[in-house]
Amino acid sequence: MNDYGGFEKVGELPWSLPTSNSQISTVPGDVMLYLGNNIVILYGTNSWWYTRLGKIEGMTADEIRDISKFEI
C-alpha cells in the first residue's frame, strides 16, 4: 500500500468488488473501498464517497501511518 494525500494508505486490488458508496467523513482506522478496486486505510480524516469495509481498532493514527506494508 502507498501513502496518499498525507491521510491514507491505498492499495489496488486485482479485481473489482461491489460498491455501496455514500458520502462518509472518515476517522483514523477506517477501512474503505474506493472505486471498487482500491482498499483505503485512513490514518487521518477525509470526507469522500466510499464503501465502508471495516475499522482497525487498537492502533493509533501514527501507528497506522508508520506501517510500511500491508498485505491484502
All heavy atoms as a GROMACS GRO file, in nm:
protein
  572
    1MET      N    1   0.084  -0.117   0.000
    1MET     CA    2   0.000   0.000   0.000
    1MET      C    3   0.089   0.123   0.000
    1MET      O    4   0.198   0.122   0.056
    1MET     CB    5  -0.092   0.000   0.121
    1MET     CG    6  -0.186  -0.119   0.125
    1MET     SD    7  -0.307  -0.108   0.258
    1MET     CE    8  -0.434  -0.016   0.172
    2ASN      N    9   0.040   0.227  -0.063
    2ASN     CA   10   0.116   0.352  -0.073
    2ASN      C   11   0.044   0.464   0.000
    2ASN      O   12  -0.080   0.470   0.001
    2ASN     CB   13   0.134   0.392  -0.220
    2ASN     CG   14   0.213   0.289  -0.296
    2ASN    OD1   15   0.323   0.253  -0.256
    2ASN    ND2   16   0.158   0.240  -0.405
    3ASP      N   17   0.122   0.555   0.058
    3ASP     CA   18   0.063   0.673   0.120
    3ASP      C   19   0.007   0.764   0.012
    3ASP      O   20   0.062   0.775  -0.097
    3ASP     CB   21   0.169   0.750   0.198
    3ASP     CG   22   0.208   0.679   0.326
    3ASP    OD1   23   0.117   0.650   0.406
    3ASP    OD2   24   0.326   0.651   0.344
    4TYR      N   25  -0.108   0.826   0.044
    4TYR     CA   26  -0.170   0.918  -0.050
    4TYR      C   27  -0.228   1.035   0.029
    4TYR      O   28  -0.304   1.016   0.124
    4TYR     CB   29  -0.280   0.849  -0.130
    4TYR     CG   30  -0.348   0.943  -0.227
    4TYR    CD1   31  -0.289   0.972  -0.349
    4TYR    CD2   32  -0.467   1.004  -0.195
    4TYR    CE1   33  -0.348   1.060  -0.437
    4TYR    CE2   34  -0.527   1.092  -0.283
    4TYR     CZ   35  -0.467   1.119  -0.404
    4TYR     OH   36  -0.526   1.208  -0.489
    5GLY      N   37  -0.192   1.154  -0.010
    5GLY     CA   38  -0.253   1.275   0.044
    5GLY      C   39  -0.219   1.307   0.188
    5GLY      O   40  -0.277   1.398   0.246
    6GLY      N   41  -0.131   1.230   0.250
    6GLY     CA   42  -0.095   1.256   0.388
    6GLY      C   43  -0.201   1.216   0.489
    6GLY      O   44  -0.194   1.257   0.605
    7PHE      N   45  -0.300   1.133   0.447
    7PHE     CA   46  -0.404   1.092   0.539
    7PHE      C   47  -0.451   0.948   0.518
    7PHE      O   48  -0.537   0.900   0.592
    7PHE     CB   49  -0.525   1.186   0.533
    7PHE     CG   50  -0.586   1.197   0.395
    7PHE    CD1   51  -0.684   1.110   0.353
    7PHE    CD2   52  -0.544   1.297   0.308
    7PHE    CE1   53  -0.741   1.121   0.227
    7PHE    CE2   54  -0.600   1.309   0.182
    7PHE     CZ   55  -0.698   1.221   0.141
    8GLU      N   56  -0.397   0.878   0.418
    8GLU     CA   57  -0.444   0.742   0.391
    8GLU      C   58  -0.338   0.658   0.321
    8GLU      O   59  -0.244   0.711   0.261
    8GLU     CB   60  -0.571   0.745   0.306
    8GLU     CG   61  -0.550   0.800   0.166
    8GLU     CD   62  -0.680   0.818   0.088
    8GLU    OE1   63  -0.789   0.804   0.146
    8GLU    OE2   64  -0.670   0.847  -0.031
    9LYS      N   65  -0.358   0.527   0.329
    9LYS     CA   66  -0.279   0.431   0.253
    9LYS      C   67  -0.374   0.367   0.153
    9LYS      O   68  -0.488   0.335   0.187
    9LYS     CB   69  -0.220   0.323   0.344
    9LYS     CG   70  -0.114   0.379   0.437
    9LYS     CD   71  -0.039   0.268   0.505
    9LYS     CE   72   0.075   0.322   0.587
    9LYS     NZ   73   0.192   0.358   0.510
   10VAL      N   74  -0.329   0.350   0.029
   10VAL     CA   75  -0.414   0.297  -0.077
   10VAL      C   76  -0.344   0.179  -0.142
   10VAL      O   77  -0.225   0.184  -0.172
   10VAL     CB   78  -0.443   0.406  -0.184
   10VAL    CG1   79  -0.528   0.350  -0.296
   10VAL    CG2   80  -0.508   0.526  -0.122
   11GLY      N   81  -0.420   0.073  -0.164
   11GLY     CA   82  -0.369  -0.044  -0.235
   11GLY      C   83  -0.470  -0.090  -0.338
   11GLY      O   84  -0.590  -0.100  -0.309
   12GLU      N   85  -0.422  -0.116  -0.458
   12GLU     CA   86  -0.511  -0.159  -0.566
   12GLU      C   87  -0.532  -0.309  -0.561
   12GLU      O   88  -0.439  -0.387  -0.544
   12GLU     CB   89  -0.451  -0.119  -0.701
   12GLU     CG   90  -0.547  -0.144  -0.815
   12GLU     CD   91  -0.497  -0.087  -0.947
   12GLU    OE1   92  -0.398  -0.014  -0.948
   12GLU    OE2   93  -0.560  -0.118  -1.050
   13LEU      N   94  -0.657  -0.349  -0.577
   13LEU     CA   95  -0.693  -0.491  -0.586
   13LEU      C   96  -0.684  -0.537  -0.731
   13LEU      O   97  -0.703  -0.457  -0.823
   13LEU     CB   98  -0.837  -0.512  -0.537
   13LEU     CG   99  -0.865  -0.480  -0.390
   13LEU    CD1  100  -1.015  -0.485  -0.364
   13LEU    CD2  101  -0.790  -0.576  -0.300
   14PRO      N  102  -0.659  -0.665  -0.754
   14PRO     CA  103  -0.652  -0.715  -0.891
   14PRO      C  104  -0.790  -0.738  -0.953
   14PRO      O  105  -0.800  -0.780  -1.067
   14PRO     CB  106  -0.576  -0.846  -0.877
   14PRO     CG  107  -0.603  -0.890  -0.738
   14PRO     CD  108  -0.617  -0.764  -0.656
   15TRP      N  109  -0.895  -0.710  -0.879
   15TRP     CA  110  -1.032  -0.728  -0.927
   15TRP      C  111  -1.118  -0.621  -0.861
   15TRP      O  112  -1.077  -0.557  -0.766
   15TRP     CB  113  -1.084  -0.867  -0.891
   15TRP     CG  114  -1.089  -0.889  -0.743
   15TRP    CD1  115  -1.194  -0.860  -0.660
   15TRP    CD2  116  -0.985  -0.935  -0.658
   15TRP    NE1  117  -1.162  -0.886  -0.529
   15TRP    CE2  118  -1.034  -0.934  -0.525
   15TRP    CE3  119  -0.855  -0.979  -0.678
   15TRP    CZ2  120  -0.957  -0.973  -0.416
   15TRP    CZ3  121  -0.780  -1.019  -0.569
   15TRP    CH2  122  -0.831  -1.016  -0.440
   16SER      N  123  -1.240  -0.602  -0.911
   16SER     CA  124  -1.333  -0.507  -0.852
   16SER      C  125  -1.432  -0.578  -0.761
   16SER      O  126  -1.470  -0.692  -0.787
   16SER     CB  127  -1.410  -0.433  -0.961
   16SER     OG  128  -1.325  -0.344  -1.029
   17LEU      N  129  -1.472  -0.509  -0.659
   17LEU     CA  130  -1.574  -0.557  -0.565
   17LEU      C  131  -1.699  -0.473  -0.580
   17LEU      O  132  -1.692  -0.357  -0.623
   17LEU     CB  133  -1.522  -0.545  -0.421
   17LEU     CG  134  -1.398  -0.626  -0.386
   17LEU    CD1  135  -1.350  -0.592  -0.246
   17LEU    CD2  136  -1.426  -0.775  -0.398
   18PRO      N  137  -1.815  -0.527  -0.542
   18PRO     CA  138  -1.938  -0.448  -0.546
   18PRO      C  139  -1.928  -0.330  -0.450
   18PRO      O  140  -1.868  -0.341  -0.343
   18PRO     CB  141  -2.047  -0.544  -0.500
   18PRO     CG  142  -1.986  -0.680  -0.503
   18PRO     CD  143  -1.839  -0.664  -0.497
   19THR      N  144  -1.986  -0.218  -0.488
   19THR     CA  145  -1.980  -0.098  -0.405
   19THR      C  146  -2.119  -0.059  -0.357
   19THR      O  147  -2.221  -0.094  -0.419
   19THR     CB  148  -1.920   0.020  -0.483
   19THR    OG1  149  -2.004   0.050  -0.594
   19THR    CG2  150  -1.779  -0.010  -0.529
   20SER      N  151  -2.121   0.013  -0.248
   20SER     CA  152  -2.242   0.080  -0.198
   20SER      C  153  -2.197   0.215  -0.142
   20SER      O  154  -2.208   0.242  -0.022
   20SER     CB  155  -2.315  -0.004  -0.094
   20SER     OG  156  -2.230  -0.029   0.017
   21ASN      N  157  -2.142   0.296  -0.230
   21ASN     CA  158  -2.081   0.423  -0.192
   21ASN      C  159  -2.180   0.518  -0.127
   21ASN      O  160  -2.296   0.526  -0.166
   21ASN     CB  161  -2.021   0.493  -0.313
   21ASN     CG  162  -1.901   0.420  -0.368
   21ASN    OD1  163  -1.832   0.348  -0.298
   21ASN    ND2  164  -1.876   0.439  -0.496
   22SER      N  165  -2.128   0.590  -0.028
   22SER     CA  166  -2.202   0.700   0.032
   22SER      C  167  -2.100   0.804   0.078
   22SER      O  168  -1.982   0.773   0.096
   22SER     CB  169  -2.289   0.653   0.149
   22SER     OG  170  -2.211   0.596   0.251
   23GLN      N  171  -2.146   0.927   0.094
   23GLN     CA  172  -2.059   1.034   0.144
   23GLN      C  173  -2.027   1.002   0.288
   23GLN      O  174  -2.116   0.991   0.371
   23GLN     CB  175  -2.129   1.169   0.133
   23GLN     CG  176  -2.047   1.285   0.183
   23GLN     CD  177  -1.934   1.323   0.090
   23GLN    OE1  178  -1.948   1.317  -0.030
   23GLN    NE2  179  -1.822   1.362   0.146
   24ILE      N  180  -1.898   0.983   0.318
   24ILE     CA  181  -1.855   0.942   0.451
   24ILE      C  182  -1.746   1.037   0.500
   24ILE      O  183  -1.654   1.069   0.426
   24ILE     CB  184  -1.798   0.798   0.448
   24ILE    CG1  185  -1.906   0.699   0.405
   24ILE    CG2  186  -1.739   0.759   0.582
   24ILE    CD1  187  -1.857   0.558   0.383
   25SER      N  188  -1.758   1.079   0.624
   25SER     CA  189  -1.650   1.152   0.692
   25SER      C  190  -1.573   1.048   0.772
   25SER      O  191  -1.628   0.985   0.862
   25SER     CB  192  -1.706   1.261   0.783
   25SER     OG  193  -1.766   1.361   0.704
   26THR      N  194  -1.446   1.029   0.737
   26THR     CA  195  -1.368   0.921   0.795
   26THR      C  196  -1.290   0.966   0.919
   26THR      O  197  -1.270   1.086   0.941
   26THR     CB  198  -1.267   0.867   0.693
   26THR    OG1  199  -1.174   0.971   0.661
   26THR    CG2  200  -1.337   0.819   0.567
   27VAL      N  201  -1.246   0.867   0.994
   27VAL     CA  202  -1.158   0.887   1.110
   27VAL      C  203  -1.046   0.785   1.099
   27VAL      O  204  -1.057   0.686   1.026
   27VAL     CB  205  -1.235   0.871   1.243
   27VAL    CG1  206  -1.341   0.978   1.259
   27VAL    CG2  207  -1.294   0.733   1.256
   28PRO      N  208  -0.935   0.808   1.168
   28PRO     CA  209  -0.825   0.711   1.162
   28PRO      C  210  -0.871   0.570   1.200
   28PRO      O  211  -0.948   0.552   1.294
   28PRO     CB  212  -0.726   0.766   1.265
   28PRO     CG  213  -0.748   0.914   1.262
   28PRO     CD  214  -0.898   0.928   1.246
   29GLY      N  215  -0.826   0.474   1.120
   29GLY     CA  216  -0.861   0.335   1.141
   29GLY      C  217  -0.970   0.285   1.049
   29GLY      O  218  -0.991   0.164   1.037
   30ASP      N  219  -1.043   0.375   0.982
   30ASP     CA  220  -1.147   0.331   0.889
   30ASP      C  221  -1.083   0.259   0.771
   30ASP      O  222  -0.977   0.298   0.721
   30ASP     CB  223  -1.228   0.450   0.837
   30ASP     CG  224  -1.331   0.500   0.936
   30ASP    OD1  225  -1.366   0.424   1.028
   30ASP    OD2  226  -1.377   0.615   0.921
   31VAL      N  227  -1.149   0.152   0.727
   31VAL     CA  228  -1.106   0.076   0.609
   31VAL      C  229  -1.217   0.088   0.507
   31VAL      O  230  -1.331   0.052   0.533
   31VAL     CB  231  -1.080  -0.073   0.644
   31VAL    CG1  232  -1.036  -0.150   0.520
   31VAL    CG2  233  -0.977  -0.085   0.756
   32MET      N  234  -1.182   0.141   0.389
   32MET     CA  235  -1.282   0.173   0.288
   32MET      C  236  -1.247   0.109   0.153
   32MET      O  237  -1.131   0.076   0.128
   32MET     CB  238  -1.289   0.325   0.267
   32MET     CG  239  -1.316   0.403   0.390
   32MET     SD  240  -1.482   0.374   0.450
   32MET     CE  241  -1.486   0.484   0.588
   33LEU      N  242  -1.348   0.099   0.070
   33LEU     CA  243  -1.332   0.060  -0.070
   33LEU      C  244  -1.355   0.184  -0.154
   33LEU      O  245  -1.454   0.256  -0.135
   33LEU     CB  246  -1.433  -0.049  -0.107
   33LEU     CG  247  -1.429  -0.101  -0.249
   33LEU    CD1  248  -1.298  -0.173  -0.277
   33LEU    CD2  249  -1.547  -0.196  -0.272
   34TYR      N  250  -1.264   0.212  -0.246
   34TYR     CA  251  -1.274   0.329  -0.333
   34TYR      C  252  -1.272   0.283  -0.478
   34TYR      O  253  -1.184   0.205  -0.517
   34TYR     CB  254  -1.158   0.425  -0.304
   34TYR     CG  255  -1.150   0.543  -0.396
   34TYR    CD1  256  -1.251   0.638  -0.397
   34TYR    CD2  257  -1.044   0.559  -0.482
   34TYR    CE1  258  -1.245   0.748  -0.482
   34TYR    CE2  259  -1.037   0.668  -0.568
   34TYR     CZ  260  -1.138   0.762  -0.566
   34TYR     OH  261  -1.132   0.870  -0.651
   35LEU      N  262  -1.368   0.328  -0.554
   35LEU     CA  263  -1.380   0.295  -0.697
   35LEU      C  264  -1.391   0.145  -0.723
   35LEU      O  265  -1.364   0.098  -0.833
   35LEU     CB  266  -1.264   0.353  -0.778
   35LEU     CG  267  -1.255   0.505  -0.783
   35LEU    CD1  268  -1.130   0.548  -0.862
   35LEU    CD2  269  -1.380   0.565  -0.846
   36GLY      N  270  -1.426   0.069  -0.622
   36GLY     CA  271  -1.448  -0.074  -0.640
   36GLY      C  272  -1.323  -0.159  -0.640
   36GLY      O  273  -1.332  -0.280  -0.621
   37ASN      N  274  -1.206  -0.099  -0.663
   37ASN     CA  275  -1.086  -0.183  -0.671
   37ASN      C  276  -0.967  -0.126  -0.594
   37ASN      O  277  -0.853  -0.164  -0.620
   37ASN     CB  278  -1.047  -0.207  -0.817
   37ASN     CG  279  -1.003  -0.081  -0.888
   37ASN    OD1  280  -1.031   0.029  -0.842
   37ASN    ND2  281  -0.935  -0.096  -0.998
   38ASN      N  282  -0.993  -0.037  -0.499
   38ASN     CA  283  -0.886   0.017  -0.415
   38ASN      C  284  -0.926   0.007  -0.269
   38ASN      O  285  -1.033   0.056  -0.231
   38ASN     CB  286  -0.858   0.164  -0.448
   38ASN     CG  287  -0.794   0.182  -0.582
   38ASN    OD1  288  -0.674   0.164  -0.596
   38ASN    ND2  289  -0.874   0.214  -0.684
   39ILE      N  290  -0.841  -0.056  -0.188
   39ILE     CA  291  -0.860  -0.058  -0.044
   39ILE      C  292  -0.791   0.066   0.012
   39ILE      O  293  -0.677   0.096  -0.024
   39ILE     CB  294  -0.797  -0.185   0.019
   39ILE    CG1  295  -0.862  -0.310  -0.038
   39ILE    CG2  296  -0.807  -0.180   0.171
   39ILE    CD1  297  -1.004  -0.334   0.004
   40VAL      N  298  -0.860   0.137   0.099
   40VAL     CA  299  -0.808   0.258   0.160
   40VAL      C  300  -0.811   0.240   0.312
   40VAL      O  301  -0.915   0.203   0.367
   40VAL     CB  302  -0.893   0.381   0.121
   40VAL    CG1  303  -0.844   0.506   0.190
   40VAL    CG2  304  -0.895   0.399  -0.030
   41ILE      N  305  -0.695   0.262   0.376
   41ILE     CA  306  -0.688   0.260   0.522
   41ILE      C  307  -0.650   0.400   0.566
   41ILE      O  308  -0.544   0.451   0.531
   41ILE     CB  309  -0.585   0.156   0.570
   41ILE    CG1  310  -0.629   0.017   0.523
   41ILE    CG2  311  -0.571   0.162   0.721
   41ILE    CD1  312  -0.532  -0.094   0.556
   42LEU      N  313  -0.738   0.462   0.643
   42LEU     CA  314  -0.721   0.600   0.684
   42LEU      C  315  -0.639   0.610   0.812
   42LEU      O  316  -0.663   0.538   0.907
   42LEU     CB  317  -0.857   0.666   0.708
   42LEU     CG  318  -0.937   0.711   0.586
   42LEU    CD1  319  -0.871   0.820   0.510
   42LEU    CD2  320  -0.984   0.601   0.501
   43TYR      N  321  -0.542   0.701   0.812
   43TYR     CA  322  -0.473   0.738   0.935
   43TYR      C  323  -0.496   0.885   0.966
   43TYR      O  324  -0.447   0.938   1.064
   43TYR     CB  325  -0.324   0.702   0.932
   43TYR     CG  326  -0.244   0.760   0.817
   43TYR    CD1  327  -0.193   0.888   0.823
   43TYR    CD2  328  -0.219   0.682   0.706
   43TYR    CE1  329  -0.119   0.940   0.719
   43TYR    CE2  330  -0.144   0.733   0.600
   43TYR     CZ  331  -0.094   0.861   0.608
   43TYR     OH  332  -0.020   0.912   0.504
   44GLY      N  333  -0.574   0.951   0.883
   44GLY     CA  334  -0.617   1.089   0.904
   44GLY      C  335  -0.767   1.096   0.877
   44GLY      O  336  -0.835   0.994   0.873
   45THR      N  337  -0.817   1.214   0.855
   45THR     CA  338  -0.959   1.231   0.828
   45THR      C  339  -0.979   1.274   0.683
   45THR      O  340  -0.891   1.333   0.621
   45THR     CB  341  -1.022   1.336   0.921
   45THR    OG1  342  -0.955   1.461   0.903
   45THR    CG2  343  -1.012   1.293   1.066
   46ASN      N  344  -1.096   1.243   0.631
   46ASN     CA  345  -1.131   1.280   0.495
   46ASN      C  346  -1.282   1.271   0.483
   46ASN      O  347  -1.349   1.205   0.564
   46ASN     CB  348  -1.064   1.185   0.395
   46ASN     CG  349  -1.076   1.235   0.252
   46ASN    OD1  350  -1.093   1.353   0.226
   46ASN    ND2  351  -1.066   1.145   0.157
   47SER      N  352  -1.337   1.333   0.384
   47SER     CA  353  -1.479   1.320   0.353
   47SER      C  354  -1.489   1.292   0.204
   47SER      O  355  -1.447   1.375   0.122
   47SER     CB  356  -1.552   1.450   0.390
   47SER     OG  357  -1.690   1.436   0.362
   48TRP      N  358  -1.541   1.172   0.170
   48TRP     CA  359  -1.546   1.132   0.030
   48TRP      C  360  -1.651   1.024   0.012
   48TRP      O  361  -1.713   0.980   0.106
   48TRP     CB  362  -1.407   1.080  -0.012
   48TRP     CG  363  -1.387   1.086  -0.162
   48TRP    CD1  364  -1.391   0.980  -0.248
   48TRP    CD2  365  -1.362   1.200  -0.241
   48TRP    NE1  366  -1.369   1.022  -0.377
   48TRP    CE2  367  -1.351   1.158  -0.375
   48TRP    CE3  368  -1.347   1.334  -0.213
   48TRP    CZ2  369  -1.327   1.246  -0.480
   48TRP    CZ3  370  -1.323   1.420  -0.317
   48TRP    CH2  371  -1.313   1.376  -0.449
   49TRP      N  372  -1.669   0.982  -0.113
   49TRP     CA  373  -1.764   0.875  -0.146
   49TRP      C  374  -1.690   0.741  -0.140
   49TRP      O  375  -1.607   0.711  -0.225
   49TRP     CB  376  -1.823   0.897  -0.285
   49TRP     CG  377  -1.915   1.015  -0.286
   49TRP    CD1  378  -1.881   1.146  -0.303
   49TRP    CD2  379  -2.054   1.013  -0.264
   49TRP    NE1  380  -1.991   1.226  -0.294
   49TRP    CE2  381  -2.100   1.146  -0.271
   49TRP    CE3  382  -2.147   0.912  -0.241
   49TRP    CZ2  383  -2.232   1.180  -0.254
   49TRP    CZ3  384  -2.279   0.947  -0.224
   49TRP    CH2  385  -2.321   1.079  -0.232
   50TYR      N  386  -1.717   0.665  -0.036
   50TYR     CA  387  -1.654   0.536  -0.013
   50TYR      C  388  -1.759   0.429   0.015
   50TYR      O  389  -1.873   0.460   0.050
   50TYR     CB  390  -1.565   0.539   0.113
   50TYR     CG  391  -1.443   0.625   0.110
   50TYR    CD1  392  -1.434   0.737   0.192
   50TYR    CD2  393  -1.333   0.593   0.032
   50TYR    CE1  394  -1.319   0.815   0.196
   50TYR    CE2  395  -1.218   0.671   0.034
   50TYR     CZ  396  -1.212   0.782   0.116
   50TYR     OH  397  -1.098   0.858   0.119
   51THR      N  398  -1.717   0.304   0.009
   51THR     CA  399  -1.792   0.192   0.062
   51THR      C  400  -1.719   0.148   0.189
   51THR      O  401  -1.601   0.112   0.183
   51THR     CB  402  -1.798   0.075  -0.038
   51THR    OG1  403  -1.867   0.119  -0.156
   51THR    CG2  404  -1.870  -0.045   0.021
   52ARG      N  405  -1.788   0.152   0.301
   52ARG     CA  406  -1.725   0.116   0.428
   52ARG      C  407  -1.705  -0.035   0.433
   52ARG      O  408  -1.795  -0.114   0.407
   52ARG     CB  409  -1.812   0.161   0.545
   52ARG     CG  410  -1.748   0.140   0.680
   52ARG     CD  411  -1.834   0.193   0.793
   52ARG     NE  412  -1.866   0.333   0.781
   52ARG     CZ  413  -1.786   0.433   0.817
   52ARG    NH1  414  -1.667   0.407   0.865
   52ARG    NH2  415  -1.826   0.558   0.803
   53LEU      N  416  -1.581  -0.076   0.468
   53LEU     CA  417  -1.549  -0.218   0.481
   53LEU      C  418  -1.527  -0.261   0.626
   53LEU      O  419  -1.558  -0.373   0.663
   53LEU     CB  420  -1.422  -0.252   0.400
   53LEU     CG  421  -1.431  -0.233   0.250
   53LEU    CD1  422  -1.296  -0.264   0.187
   53LEU    CD2  423  -1.540  -0.321   0.191
   54GLY      N  424  -1.470  -0.173   0.706
   54GLY     CA  425  -1.441  -0.211   0.843
   54GLY      C  426  -1.364  -0.104   0.916
   54GLY      O  427  -1.356   0.010   0.871
   55LYS      N  428  -1.305  -0.143   1.030
   55LYS     CA  429  -1.234  -0.049   1.116
   55LYS      C  430  -1.119  -0.122   1.182
   55LYS      O  431  -1.135  -0.234   1.229
   55LYS     CB  432  -1.329   0.006   1.221
   55LYS     CG  433  -1.266   0.096   1.322
   55LYS     CD  434  -1.325   0.232   1.311
   55LYS     CE  435  -1.266   0.324   1.415
   55LYS     NZ  436  -1.203   0.437   1.354
   56ILE      N  437  -1.002  -0.059   1.186
   56ILE     CA  438  -0.888  -0.110   1.261
   56ILE      C  439  -0.900  -0.053   1.402
   56ILE      O  440  -0.909   0.068   1.420
   56ILE     CB  441  -0.755  -0.066   1.197
   56ILE    CG1  442  -0.739  -0.128   1.059
   56ILE    CG2  443  -0.638  -0.103   1.288
   56ILE    CD1  444  -0.620  -0.076   0.982
   57GLU      N  445  -0.899  -0.141   1.499
   57GLU     CA  446  -0.906  -0.097   1.638
   57GLU      C  447  -0.777  -0.132   1.709
   57GLU      O  448  -0.709  -0.227   1.672
   57GLU     CB  449  -1.026  -0.160   1.707
   57GLU     CG  450  -1.157  -0.116   1.645
   57GLU     CD  451  -1.279  -0.173   1.713
   57GLU    OE1  452  -1.265  -0.266   1.794
   57GLU    OE2  453  -1.389  -0.125   1.682
   58GLY      N  454  -0.744  -0.056   1.810
   58GLY     CA  455  -0.627  -0.085   1.891
   58GLY      C  456  -0.497  -0.030   1.837
   58GLY      O  457  -0.390  -0.063   1.886
   59MET      N  458  -0.504   0.055   1.734
   59MET     CA  459  -0.385   0.121   1.679
   59MET      C  460  -0.412   0.270   1.671
   59MET      O  461  -0.522   0.312   1.636
   59MET     CB  462  -0.352   0.068   1.539
   59MET     CG  463  -0.305  -0.075   1.535
   59MET     SD  464  -0.267  -0.129   1.366
   59MET     CE  465  -0.108  -0.049   1.343
   60THR      N  466  -0.310   0.349   1.701
   60THR     CA  467  -0.323   0.494   1.687
   60THR      C  468  -0.305   0.533   1.541
   60THR      O  469  -0.258   0.454   1.459
   60THR     CB  470  -0.216   0.567   1.770
   60THR    OG1  471  -0.087   0.539   1.714
   60THR    CG2  472  -0.220   0.526   1.917
   61ALA      N  473  -0.341   0.657   1.511
   61ALA     CA  474  -0.322   0.709   1.375
   61ALA      C  475  -0.175   0.702   1.336
   61ALA      O  476  -0.142   0.665   1.223
   61ALA     CB  477  -0.374   0.853   1.366
   62ASP      N  478  -0.086   0.735   1.429
   62ASP     CA  479   0.058   0.729   1.399
   62ASP      C  480   0.104   0.587   1.371
   62ASP      O  481   0.185   0.564   1.282
   62ASP     CB  482   0.140   0.788   1.514
   62ASP     CG  483   0.127   0.940   1.523
   62ASP    OD1  484   0.092   1.003   1.422
   62ASP    OD2  485   0.152   0.993   1.633
   63GLU      N  486   0.053   0.490   1.446
   63GLU     CA  487   0.090   0.350   1.421
   63GLU      C  488   0.043   0.304   1.284
   63GLU      O  489   0.116   0.234   1.213
   63GLU     CB  490   0.033   0.260   1.531
   63GLU     CG  491   0.100   0.278   1.665
   63GLU     CD  492   0.028   0.205   1.777
   63GLU    OE1  493  -0.096   0.190   1.772
   63GLU    OE2  494   0.098   0.164   1.872
   64ILE      N  495  -0.077   0.342   1.246
   64ILE     CA  496  -0.128   0.305   1.113
   64ILE      C  497  -0.043   0.371   1.005
   64ILE      O  498  -0.003   0.307   0.909
   64ILE     CB  499  -0.276   0.344   1.099
   64ILE    CG1  500  -0.362   0.262   1.196
   64ILE    CG2  501  -0.324   0.323   0.954
   64ILE    CD1  502  -0.504   0.311   1.210
   65ARG      N  503  -0.014   0.499   1.019
   65ARG     CA  504   0.066   0.571   0.920
   65ARG      C  505   0.205   0.510   0.904
   65ARG      O  506   0.259   0.503   0.795
   65ARG     CB  507   0.079   0.718   0.960
   65ARG     CG  508   0.156   0.800   0.856
   65ARG     CD  509   0.195   0.937   0.906
   65ARG     NE  510   0.290   0.922   1.014
   65ARG     CZ  511   0.277   0.977   1.136
   65ARG    NH1  512   0.174   1.052   1.164
   65ARG    NH2  513   0.367   0.956   1.228
   66ASP      N  514   0.263   0.466   1.015
   66ASP     CA  515   0.401   0.418   1.013
   66ASP      C  516   0.418   0.274   0.964
   66ASP      O  517   0.530   0.230   0.943
   66ASP     CB  518   0.464   0.433   1.152
   66ASP     CG  519   0.484   0.580   1.189
   66ASP    OD1  520   0.482   0.664   1.098
   66ASP    OD2  521   0.498   0.608   1.309
   67ILE      N  522   0.309   0.203   0.945
   67ILE     CA  523   0.320   0.068   0.892
   67ILE      C  524   0.372   0.078   0.750
   67ILE      O  525   0.316   0.146   0.666
   67ILE     CB  526   0.186  -0.006   0.897
   67ILE    CG1  527   0.148  -0.034   1.042
   67ILE    CG2  528   0.192  -0.136   0.818
   67ILE    CD1  529   0.011  -0.093   1.060
   68SER      N  530   0.483   0.010   0.722
   68SER     CA  531   0.546   0.025   0.591
   68SER      C  532   0.477  -0.059   0.484
   68SER      O  533   0.485  -0.027   0.367
   68SER     CB  534   0.694  -0.011   0.598
   68SER     OG  535   0.709  -0.147   0.636
   69LYS      N  536   0.410  -0.166   0.522
   69LYS     CA  537   0.349  -0.251   0.418
   69LYS      C  538   0.232  -0.328   0.477
   69LYS      O  539   0.245  -0.394   0.578
   69LYS     CB  540   0.454  -0.348   0.363
   69LYS     CG  541   0.402  -0.434   0.251
   69LYS     CD  542   0.509  -0.525   0.197
   69LYS     CE  543   0.455  -0.610   0.085
   69LYS     NZ  544   0.556  -0.702   0.033
   70PHE      N  545   0.118  -0.317   0.411
   70PHE     CA  546   0.003  -0.401   0.441
   70PHE      C  547  -0.005  -0.505   0.330
   70PHE      O  548   0.016  -0.473   0.213
   70PHE     CB  549  -0.128  -0.320   0.438
   70PHE     CG  550  -0.154  -0.241   0.562
   70PHE    CD1  551  -0.121  -0.107   0.568
   70PHE    CD2  552  -0.211  -0.300   0.672
   70PHE    CE1  553  -0.148  -0.033   0.681
   70PHE    CE2  554  -0.237  -0.227   0.786
   70PHE     CZ  555  -0.206  -0.092   0.790
   71GLU      N  556  -0.038  -0.626   0.363
   71GLU     CA  557  -0.062  -0.727   0.259
   71GLU      C  558  -0.210  -0.756   0.256
   71GLU      O  559  -0.272  -0.780   0.360
   71GLU     CB  560   0.018  -0.853   0.289
   71GLU     CG  561   0.166  -0.825   0.273
   71GLU     CD  562   0.248  -0.952   0.257
   71GLU    OE1  563   0.193  -1.054   0.213
   71GLU    OE2  564   0.366  -0.945   0.289
   72ILE      N  565  -0.267  -0.751   0.138
   72ILE     CA  566  -0.411  -0.774   0.122
   72ILE      C  567  -0.430  -0.915   0.072
   72ILE      O  568  -0.365  -0.960  -0.017
   72ILE     CB  569  -0.471  -0.672   0.024
   72ILE    CG1  570  -0.454  -0.533   0.081
   72ILE    CG2  571  -0.616  -0.702  -0.002
   72ILE    CD1  572  -0.496  -0.422  -0.012
   0.00000   0.00000   0.00000
